């Protein structure tokens, strides 16, 4: 994968203020406020900054947290996990490997079985809507 190398000024020009705050400054949108927390369409969730494929709707579930939640990435090569000890908490940050943007965090409180009976990872990738663009499947 070729990594993107842009200046923060270039990112500011390309992203909305909300996207910049989340993706580049590691912000978090308010729960139940993002456009994808209650989205049920089939498709591929891509990085809003660079378009890398991140999460499939097939692994999305309702975590009741107010953020889009997924059991696993669509392609583990497109995400990076990093320790995050900010705000006095020990968490694992989820980063887009292609552009280095902050997506959200991953926790160990996800489902072990999906609603359709498929096994799940037990992980909850809690991702900001502002970090995602949904490419819906065509019918």
Helices and strands as residue ranges (DSSP letters): H 8-14, H 17-23, E 43-47, E 53-56, G 57-59, E 60-61, E 68-70, G 76-78, E 79-84, G 86-88, E 91-96, E 102-107, E 124-127, G 129-131, E 132-136
